Amino acid sequence: MVLINILGYYSEEKGGYLPATAGFAVIWTAIIILLMLGAFVVSRRNSVRLQTTQLVFCAMAIALAAVTSMLKIYHFPFGGSITLFSMLFITAVGYWYGTGIGVMTGVAYGFIQLMIDPQIYFPLQVIVDYVLAFGALGLSGIFAKSKNGLVKGYLVGVLGRYFFAVISGALFFGEYAWDGWAPIPYSLAYNGAYIGAEMALTLVVLAIPAVRNAFDYVKRNACVEQSHA
């Protein structure tokens, strides 16, 4: 509890914990370490350096996701929002560069979300909601070389986030379940409402050929430096 009080404080207005100055320092340190570790792991596995172009595109995707995450269509009381396609930009990184860089970018984005819109009720919840759930968006890289890989990857990444969101809801928010609802069905419905709604809206947008072509164009340009490594 002493460590928790140093890193954050309880906000009656938010109804949860918010990072203190020390907490923000830890978050930024974790992001830097994560990026360095990710660059090292990727370079060792692929026998190439994590290129400057890749870092730039990953940073741009995180920035776009962060901005669109603040454009909320609806914000749910215990965390979770329907945003203007914020998850798409993170899953796009996996589609561009594969699962390793995709997951690394997703986790980094999770730490950014921890600073932008913290919804912390339990310490271990941070790991599930901000590390595992957002990191799972990078699973889109499974379909990096597949036909219609952007759409397939988006579905897998979002379902990965949904999986961990359901676990978090059942473990940490079961006491807030609606009358007559058990924790797991409540978590399935609650998290499915906002994640499913944003997923449906995004899939409608991705059904537009011009949008898919734009992401494919970025993929070709984003991977130019890697293809010549």
N, C-alpha and C positions, 0 to 999 in steps of 0.2 A: 504493500500500500504506500510506503514511503516513496518508492520509485515512481509509482503512478502519479502521486501528488507532485513530484518534481517535473515529470514530463507533460502533465496535463492537469486540468481542473474541471470540476463538474459545473455545468451551466444549467441553472434552473430554467432559463428561457428556452434553450435547445433541448432540455431534457436528456442530456448525455454529456460525455466528456469532450473537451476541446483541447487541442495541443497548446502547451505553454511555449515560451521561448526555447527552453531546452528540448521540448518535443519537436519543434520545427527543425532545430539543429540536427536532431537524430534522424528525422525524415530526410533532410537534404543529404546528410552523410550516407544514409542507406541508398539513396538514388545514385549518388556518385560511385559508391562501391559496387552497386548492381551493374551500372553501365560498364565499369572497368572489368568486372568479373565476366560479364556477358561478352565483351570484346575479346577477352582472353580465351574463353571457352570456344567461341565461334572460330577464332583464328586457329586454335589447336585442332579442332575437328575438321575444318575445311582446308587447312593448310594455306589460308590466305588471311590477310589483315582485314579487320572490319573497316571498310573503306569510308573515306570522308563523305562520299555521296550517300552512303547508307545511313550514317549518323545524321546527316542533314535531313533526309527524308523521314527518318524516325522521329526526330525532334519536331518537324513540321506536322506530322501526324498527331503527336501528343498535344501540340499546341492547338490544332484544329479540334481535336476531341475535347480538350479542356474548355475551349470557348463554347462549343456547341452543347456541352454538358450543362452550361449555365443558362442555356435557352430552354427552359423547362416548359413542356406542355402541361404537365401535372406533377406535383411533388407529393409523395405519399408520406404519411405521418411518422412512420418508423424507418425511414430511409427508402431510397429507390425513387427514380423519376423517369417519366417518359420525356426524352430529350429529342432534339433535332439531329438524330442520326449519329450521336457521338460514338457509339460502339463501332460503327462502320469504319471509322478512320483507324482504329486500333487493329481491327481484323484485317484491314488492307495491308498493314505492315507484314503480317504473316503470309498473306497472298504474294507480296512482293519478294520477300526474302526467306521465307520458310519458318518452320516452327520455333527454332532456337531464338532467333532475333525477335520473332513475334511475341513469344512468351516474355522475353526480357523487356520489351517495350510495354507490354500489358502490365507487368508488375510496376515498372517505373510510373506508368500512368495511374496505377492504383495509389501510389504514394502521393502523387499530385492531387488526386481526389481527396485523399486524407487531409490535405491542407485546405482545399477549396470548400468542401462540404462534409466536414467530419460528422459522422453519426456513430459515436462510440458509447456503448453501454456496458461492455465487458472487454477486458484486455485481450483475451484470445480471439474475440470477434474481429479484431484488426487483421489477424492473419487470414482468417477465412474470407472476410468481406473485401479486403483491400489488396491482399497478396494473391491468394489462390483464385478468387473469382475474376478479378481483372486480368490476372496472368493467363487464365484459361481462354481469354479472347484470342491469344496468340496461337491457339490450336488450329486456327484457320490455315496455318501453314501446311497442314496435312495435304491440302489440295492446291498447293502453290503451282504445281505443274499439271493440274488436271483441267480438262475442258469445263468451262463454266466454273472455274475454281474460285472466283470471287464470291459467287452466290453460295456454293457448297461450303466454302471456308467460313463465310459469315454465319451460316446456320450452325456449323459445328462449334465455332467460337462462342456464339451467344448461348447455345445449349450448355456449353461448358460453364459459362458464368452462371446460368440458371441453376445448374446442379449444385454449385457451391453456395449460391444464395439460398437455396432450399435447405441445405444443411445448416447454414447460419440461422435461418428463421426457426427451424425446428429446435435447435440447441439453445439459442439465446433469447428467442422472442415467443416461445411457446406459451408463456403466461399471458400474453396479450391476445391469444387466439379468440376469435369470435365465439359467442355463446354456442355451445353444442359442437364446437369444432376441436378435433385433436390437433396437436402441434404440427404433424407432418402434412395433413390435408390443408390446414390453414396456411402453412408456408408455401405449399405448392400453388395455392390459389393467389395468395398475396403477391408472391414474386412473379408468378405467371402473368398477373395483371399488367404490371408496368414493363417487364421485359418482353412479354408477348406482344403488347401493343406497339412498342417501338420496333420490334422485329418485323411485324406486319407492315408498318409504315415504310420501313427501309426496303423491304422486299418489293413493295410497289414501286419505289423509286428505282431500284435496281432492275426492274422489268423494262425500264426505258433504255433502249439500245445506246443512245448517246451517253448515258451515265456510265454504263459498263465499258463503252469504248474509251471514255475519259480515264477510267481507272487502269485499263489495259495500256493506254498510252503512257501513263505515269509509270507503270511497271516496266515497260521497255526502257524508258529513260532512267529509272531508278536503278536498274540492273546493268547499265552500260559499263560502269567502272568495274563491277564484279566480274562481268563476262570477259574483260580484258586482263584480269589479275593473273 
